[in-house]
Amino acid sequence: MPSARLALAALSLSVLLSALGTSIANVGLPALAGAFAAPFQDVQWVVLSYLLAMTTLIVSVGRLGDMIGRRRLLLAGIVLFTAASAACGLAPSLWLLVAARAFQGLGAAIMLALAMAMVGAAVPKARTGSAMGLLQTMSAVGTALGPSLGGAIIGWLGWQAIFLVNLPLGALALVLAYRCLPADRRAPDAAREAQSPASPARFDAMGTLVLAGTLAAYALAMTMGRGQFGLLNLALLGAAAAGIVLFVRVERRAASPLVRLESFRAPALSASLAMTMLVATVMMATLVVGPFYLARSLGLDAALVGLVMAAGPIVTALAGVPAGRLVDRFGAPAVTAGGLALSVLGCVLLAALPAALGIPGYVVPLAITTAGYALFQAANNTAVMVDARPEERGVTSGLLNLARNLGLVSGASAMGAVFAFASAVPDVATAPAQAIDRGMGITFAVASGLFAAALAIALASRALACRGGAQPKRS
């Protein structure tokens, strides 16, 4: 029996690489613009192609892992991510780099979806919460480490090294995963195929294409236009809405659907996905609004802005494992509600204190908000994955990560728009401190309302589950 600790180390390293791939490239955009003599609008596709590939395909790769074996596909994902990282570092042109980043994003989607899905097979059930907390910690470490590590590497070795650094880490993850993760069991779909060769379970290619196109249209609608929401954005949103309708029709007719639509009738899963998207939307506000407030209102230089902004990911990283242990001890529903309540308090304080107390008035509420976020993530992910059918853990993990990514994409656009509107100036980049303070307060007042909505969903879902659990006893 492989060591549970080494197996968990393999899954943790996979999550770390996925998060690092997201965050480390951002700091390299100025260097890439200079190296390829390209405008910012072109260079930003180095980041966007990775995010689009990961967001649009994460549900599909989760389903594929359920069908062909999660360990097998995770190993392939690590190989793909590592090989694509090498291609990024050796790319002779910008658009070959963008293409390599898309393949790297596909590898990241596989690693992220299947690492969470394999926790149940890698560790005892009693330690699931702790394991989920560790994965969350590694995600936060990757997010926090990316900008600082990337900046140091670029200054020392050049932009190519921010991609080539993944090679030894990818090789280590591959060795650990190959040696320590439990072998795939024969999937139920495969068993049914053996019993009924005439009607084998097949991968839902049409559903995958429609869902990928729908998600790509939505993500582009939320990110294109550089802050201006125009006709192109509306057209893309219309295409996304049409894609949702088409996807539902395709899935209803599919013999082996990518996503069982009946799953969304389960209140617990629907509530968890809704809460995940709301929470991610709010957390993106700290990344979008924070830099403007710290630079324009408090007058901090770039180095200090980065240091203060790192407080959030650091708190998330430190709180991840303790949060998982709290889930194991007190149960997911209680910790979910507690985490959301703590985040509501943090956002209320973010709306009120920074203008009066400066840096401490920003850092302390941010720490409270992110600590609540860590509690929510560990509890929510544990609840969903423990309740998921064994044969559907891959696609369920994909849905959770998809909800988070869509929340991040939506938050970057929606919360940024709230901040710009509340500031009431033509350009927040040159706005006076008073306008920034006003925008900051209103934005986090809205954020606290969104967290409160997520808390209401959590409490309603818990009450519904309690009533449902009591029914068999009455009968």
Secondary structure, 3 states (H helix, E strand, C coil): CCCHHHHHHHHHHHHHHHHHHHHCCHHHHHHHHHHHCCCHHHHCHHHHHHHHHHHHHHHHHHHHHHHHCHHHHHHHHHHHHHHHHHHHHHCCCHHHHHHHHHHHHHHHHHHHHHHHHCHHHHCCHHHHHHHHHHHHHHHHHHHHHHHHHHHHHHHHHCCCHHHHCHHHHHHHHHHHHHHHCCCCCCCHHHHHHHHCCCCCCCCCHHHHHHHHHHHHHHHHHHHCCCCCCCHHHHHHHHHHHHHHHHHHHHHHHCCCCCCCHHHHHCHHHHHHHHHHHHHHHHHHHHHHHHHHHHHHHCCCCHHHHHHHHCHHHHHHHHHHHHHHHHHHHHCHHHHHHHHHHHHHHHHHHHHHCHHHHCHHHHHHHHHHHHHHHHHHHHHHHHHHHHHCCHHHHHHHHHHHHHHHHHHHHHHHHHHHHHHHHHHCCCCHHHCCHHHHHHHHHHHHHHHHHHHHHHHHHHHHHHHHHHHHHHHHHHC
